[in-house]
Amino acid sequence: MRGVLGAVILVSFLGWASPRVFVPFETYDFGEIPEGVLFCREFFILNRGDEELILGAVAPSCACTSAPLPKDRLAPGESLSVRVCFDSSGYGGQKVSESVSIRTNDPERPWVKLSLTGYVRPAAPDEAPAKALFSSLYLLLDVRDPEAYGHGHLLGAVNVPYPKLSEALDSLPRGLPIIVYGGKEAAEAVHLLRAQGFLARALAGDGGSWSSLFGPVSLGDVPPPPGFQGIPVMAAEALAQRYLLILDLRPREIFRKGALPGAIQVNPEEISTWAKILPKTGGLPESLEVRVWVVDEDGEQAGEAAQFLREEGVPAVALVGGLGNWRARYGTAWLLPPLWLGFSEPPK
């Protein structure tokens, strides 16, 4: 009799002891977000059972949703934060409800579904997503002496004199195209950078087309055209077809902690002054295509500035979601302390 009773108790105990998954909230309504941002939300999963909770496959409802698991096992009483992200690119004008389902070994709840819902506002004509900037970003490097740079340089070019270039190597972006110009020292700079593993090329062009190409994007005099042989080069016409300018509206103390390569720090109240300096769409030669990106932390001030610049004829767009959205997508990739600090600061 005792043996039978013990077996019953053991069976009852084994039936009761199991993992129990608990999620405080399973759906989050983000309200309204602009098209092109990566929206992320933290969800919490708790094991309220008496056995280890095992998390298995993660099944997203679409390619636009992701939720990498930092770990897949939770001891009794242990909790886990899961970051669910939804990429709103291509969903403008739609009410969405996207989710990820996570497999568990809870016998009563084999799947947990975490959902993000809300409305995606269509992108405005003066907005562009981080993906577009990420894929077209480069660093334009002027290796002439500061006096020559101050006399005239290409807008957005960072000045690091060649004699100081070796000191700046730790601050240069690896994996990003670096386009170098600045006379005969540019060739030596390209050799130095490529020997250190950087994707560097010299900007090459002839005097006949140089001024017409880069006159509208020069501050001061147009720098002299270079001519190189025997090193990797980028043709001036190729750069002219993808010319970027980045205006960063964040305060200088924040800008100094990390900015996109070549970004120019601009106080919001200076936008009207920059509107007079920046190239206008109607005045550009057919061979020159310029996009002026305006960035801030969340995209709000940048949106207003980009709209104003467009009204003034400048081909400007705001980075959707600002640099906060950039970090959500890419972490701190390309957000570096401005390269010119300690060398020669661009004149304002």
LINUR-V858131 format. One record per run of one state. SS is the DSSP state (h for helix, s for strand, l for the rest). FROM is the first residue (numbers start at 1). LEN is the number of residues. Records with the same first field share a line. If there is no record, write none. Layout:
SS = FROM-LEN + FROM-LEN
This chain:
l = 1-1 + 17-4 + 23-4 + 35-3 + 48-5 + 61-4 + 67-6 + 75-4 + 88-6 + 105-6 + 122-5 + 129-1 + 137-2 + 143-3 + 155-3 + 160-2 + 172-6 + 182-3 + 196-4 + 205-2 + 221-12 + 241-2 + 249-3 + 256-3 + 260-4 + 266-2 + 278-2 + 284-6 + 296-4 + 312-2 + 315-1 + 320-2 + 331-5 + 337-12
h = 2-15 + 130-7 + 146-6 + 162-10 + 185-11 + 207-11 + 236-5 + 252-4 + 268-10 + 281-3 + 300-12 + 322-9
s = 21-2 + 27-8 + 38-10 + 53-8 + 65-2 + 73-2 + 79-9 + 94-11 + 111-11 + 127-2 + 139-4 + 152-3 + 158-2 + 178-4 + 200-5 + 218-3 + 233-3 + 243-6 + 259-1 + 264-2 + 280-1 + 290-6 + 314-1 + 316-4 + 336-1
